[in-house]
């Protein structure tokens, strides 16, 4: 079968999901939007499903990954993808799928609202201390390096890649990530990015 050429400026996409029904549906959505597979070689974006959870390391190093299914992908993809990634539910809407593919191809990290952790509740005003700038709503103070790390998290980079980009050790990046979790009141990378976006500390 001849693979239609990708529209100019759009990424090429390969669908590697176990379910034939899901694969057909995904292919139809992509084709309707002008997204096709590569005529030869590796696609810009690879779409996978939970069948790959048996051996996720086999996906390591792909330029961009989009996973459909379990929310556990959100924790795995930053270390598996060489670039952007998207973790979507198996019931992702066509709009979510296209946003995931285009976002991953652009080097971004994409999560649907349902997979984003709820922001930590704000402390009551009576509990805020005047000498605690991180305690006031919308007034979280980050160091320049913490802002750099948060920006790289928003791009979907793993700790190892962030360390390489910043010219520091991976343990140093982990230290800054934990500091971000503490200051932003979150417990995950996705939560840190979502909280950073809501506070205007980072944009995607």
N, C-alpha and C positions, 0 to 999 in steps of 0.2 A: 504494500500500500504506500502510495506517495504521501509524504508528510507535507501539508501546506506550509509555505514559508511564513515565518513570524512577521507581523506587521512592523514597519520601521519604528525603532525606538522602544519596542516592547520586548520583555524577556522571553526566552524560550523555556518551556515547562515540560518536565517528564512526570507522568503519573505512575507511581509504583505502589499501588494499594492492592491488598489481597482480594477484596470483594469486587467481583466483576460488575455488580450493580452500582456500587459506589464509584468505581472507576469510570463507568459509562456516564454517570451523572456529572462527575467532575470534568470529564473531557468535553461534554456538551456545554457546560458553563464557560469553560476556557475558550472553546472554539467560537462561541457566540460573541466573545469579547476580543477576538483576534489574537488569542494566545495559543500557540502551537508548540509542538515538540521540535527539537533541532533536527535539521536534515542529516547531520552526522555529528558524532562527538557527544560531549557532555552538555546537558541542558543548563541554563542559568539557575533554574529553580527545580528542586526535586520534591514532589508531594508524596508523603508516606502515611501509613496508618499504624494502628497498634500491633499489627503483625510483626513490625520491625522491633518491637520491644524485647523480643527474644534475643536479638543480637544488635542493639543500637550502635555499637562501636563500628559496625559495618558501614554506617553512614558518615563516619568521621571525615572531615575535610571537604565536604561538598560545599560549593560556593554559597548556596542558600537553601534552606530546608523549610518545608511547610508540613506540619504533622496534624492529622485529623484523628481525634479520638480522646484518649485519656489526658487529664490535666497534668499528669506526671511529665509530659513532654516539656512543659515550661521550665522544669529544672534541668532537663537533659540537653536540650537544644543549644544553650549557650556554649557548651563544651564540644558539641558535635559539629556545629556549622562553622565554616571558615569565614562566613559573612553574616548576613541577616537571617532571621528565622521567624516563624509564626507557629504558635500552638493554638489550634482551633478545635472546637468540638466536632464530633462526627456529623452533627446536624447543623453545621455552619451554613448560613444563608449564602446565596450567590454573592451578595455584596461583601460579606465577611471573607469569603474565599478569595475574591479578587483583591481585596484590601491586603490580605495576608500574603498573596503571591507578589503583588507589586511592592509591598513594604519590605518583604524579605529580599527581593531583588535589589532594592535600594539600600540594603545594609541595615535596615531597622529591625527592632524586635516588636512583634505584633501579638497582642493578646485580646480576646474578646472581653467585654465587661464582666461576663459571668465568671471568668477565670481570674479576675483581679481581686486580690484580698481587700476586705473592707478597711478603710483608713482607721487608724487608731483613734478612739474617741478623744476629743479635746478635754483637757482638765478644766474643771469649773473655774470661773474667774477668780473666786476667792482663794483658790489653791495656787494661783500663779504668783511667782516671786518677781519683784521688780528687777532683781539682779540676775535673773535667769532669762537671757534673750531667747533661748531655745524653747522656753515654756509658753511664750505668747503665741496665740494662733496666727499663722501666716508669717511668723517672724523667726524662722529657723536660720541660724547663722552657721554657714559652712566655711571651712578653710578653702583657699584656692585649689589645693590638691584634692580635697573631697569633692569639689565641684567638677574637677576633671574626671574623677572616677565615676561620679554619677552620670556624667555625659556619656562616658564609654559604656556604662551599664545600659543606658537608654538605646545605644546602638547595637545592643545584644552581644557585646564582646565578653568572652570568658575572662576569668581572673588572669590566666596565663597570657592571653593576647593583650589585655589591658596593661599588664606589667611590661610587656615588650614595647607597646606604644609609648608608655610613660618613661621608659628607661629605668624602672625600679624592679625590685624583686617581687615575686608572686606573693610572698608573705606580707610585704608592705601593702600591696593592694588589698589583701584580705583584711588587714588591720583597718584600712580606710573604709572598706565595705561594712565592717562591724560598727565602726563609728557612725556611718550613715544610718544604719539600722537603728542605732540608739537615738540619734538626734531626730530622725523622722518618725520614730515610734512604729516601726514595721519589723517584719521578720523574714522578708524574702526580697530577692532582686526585683521581681515584678512590683511588689509593694513599694519599694524605694523609688522606682521610676514613676509609678502612678502618683505617689505622694509628692515627688519632686515636681512633676508636671502641674499638679493642682496648686502648688505654692509658687509656681513661676520660676523654679530654680533650674529647670531644664526644659527643652522643647524638642519635639520630634516631628 
